[in-house]
Amino acid sequence: MTNWRAVVIGFLVELVLGLIGFAVPVLGHAAAGLLGGFVAGYLAGGGLGRGAWHGLLAGALGGILLGIVVLLGGTVIGGIAAGPVGLLGGLGLGVIAILVALLTAIPSAITGALGGAVA
């Protein structure tokens, strides 16, 4: 069973550290994802698999939310600006944004597994 409290806290850690990470653009954002995943895995506990699952969810949550915003905004704006072709373009852009968010959540899952093992 998913511990949503651990996922949300891990996501909030990533969000706060990501905002602070603008001072050190690449390193700050990478550290935010890694630490957020670790926190989610640690809070969830239960070993490698459980920690990895919670780290993955925490890492993907922000990206999926952003992808949904891009999906909705792209389809609406694309549909208004270019008709059906723009609508399909916005839809494709949103789907790609969600897939990239899931791929970038993999490091959070790895550190989540470490956090789950430590807990």
N, C-alpha and C positions, 0 to 999 in steps of 0.2 A: 504494500500500500504506500502511496506517495505521501510524504510528509511535506505538505504545501507550505508550512511555516518555514521549513529549512530552505525550500526553493525560493520563496519570496525574500527571505533575508539574504540569501546568496545573490539574488538579482539586485537587491538594493545596494549591497556591497559593490557589485560591479558597476552599478549606475553612479554611485558617489565617487568611486575611484576613477571611473571613466571620465567624469566631469573634471576631477582634479588632474587627470592624465593629459588634459590639453596643454599643461605646462611642459610636459615631456612627451610629445605626440606618439611615437611608436612604442616606446618602453612603457609609458603610463597606461596605455590601453591594453597592452598585452598582460601587464601585471594585474590589471583590473579583472580581466577574464579568468586568469589563473587563480587569483585569491578568492574571487566570488565562487568559483567552482569548489575550491577547497573548503570554504566556509559551509556551503550547502551540503557537501559530503560529510563533513565533520558533524554538523548538527543532525543530519539524518542517521549517521552511524550505521552499524549493521554489516560492515565489511566492504570489500572492493566493488561488488556489483551494485549494491544499494547506493554507495557513495557516488559511483560513476553515473548512475541514473539521475540522481538529484543534481549533480554537477552539470550534467547535460541539459537538464530542464532549466536550471538557473542561467546557464550560458545562452540557451536558445530563446528564452522568454523575451528578452529585449529585442533581439533580432526579428523574432516572429511578429512582435507588436509593430516594429518599424516596417516590416514587410507588408503587413496588413494595411497600414496607413498609405504606403506607396501603391499597393494594389488598388485600394479604393480611390485614392487621389489620381493615380495614373489613368484608370479607366474612365473616371468622370471627366477629367480635363482632356484626355485623348479623345473621348467620345464627342465632347463639345467642339474641340478644335478641328478634328479630322474625320468625324463620323465613325462608321464601323471599323475602318482600318486603324484609327487612333485608339478605339476601344480595345481592339485585339492587341495592339502594341502595349497599351497600359496594363492589360491583363498579363501579358508575357513578362513585362518588367517586374510586376509584383510577384509572380511565381519565381522568377530568378532571384529576387531579393530574399524570399523566404528560404529557398534552397541554400543560398550563400550563408544565411544566418544559421542554418543547421550545421553546415560544414565548419563554420567558425566556432561552434560550440564544442567541438571535439576536444580542444585543449582543456576546456572547463570540465569535461567528463573525466579526463585523465587525472586532473588534480582533485576532482571530486572523489575518485577512487582512492587516492592517497589519503584524503581527509576521512573517508569512511574506514579505511584500514587503521588510521591512527586512533579514531574514536573508540 
